[in-house]
Amino acid sequence: MTVIREDYQRILNLRSRPAWADVWHLWTIVIPRRSITGRLVHGRVWRRHDGRRWIYKKFVEYQR
């Protein structure tokens, strides 16, 4: 049973992602990238890593 438990723990560690991977970061982009919806975004954008690639969302700043 110990060997099975150790293998299971090893598999979980391989699948786990860093803590920053689930968080949206405010990022400045010079070269346009494709957003989640397929549009080109540039300038200040939200960026997150999904385990395979970076995902981008347009950053909208609200005026008060």
N, C-alpha and C positions, 0 to 999 in steps of 0.2 A: 504494500500500500504506500510506503514511503516514496518509492520510485515514481509511482503514478502521480502522487501529490507534487513532487518536485518538477516533473514534466509539465504538469498543469500550471504551476507557478511560472515556469519559464515561458510558456506560451502566452500567458497573460501579460508578462513583462514585454514581450515582443509586440503585442498589439496595443499596448498603452502608448498614448501620445503625450508629448510635453504639455504642461499646463497652459502655455501661451498659445497652443494650437486651437483652442476653443474660444479664444477671445478676439474680438475685432480690434484692430489697431488703426489709428489714424495715420495715413501714409501720404507722401507727396510723390506723384508719378509724373515723369517728364515724357516718357514714351507712352502713347495711348495703349490701354489694355481693354479686353472685353470684360464687361460686367456680368453679373448673374443673368440678366435679361438679354445679353448679347450685344448691348450697345457699347460704343467706345467711351471710355472714361479717361480723364486726365486731370492733373492738378491734385487737389486734396481728395482722397478717397478712403473708404474703410476697407481693410484687407484682413483676411483670415485664411489659415491653412486648413484644408479638409483632409489631410493625410496623404494626398497625391499631388495637389497643386494649390496655388493661391487663388482665392475667390475675392472679387472686388465688388464694392457697392459705392454708388455715388454719395458723396458727402454733401448734405444740404445744410447750410447755415441759416438759422432763422434770425431775422432782425427783430429787435424789441421796440 
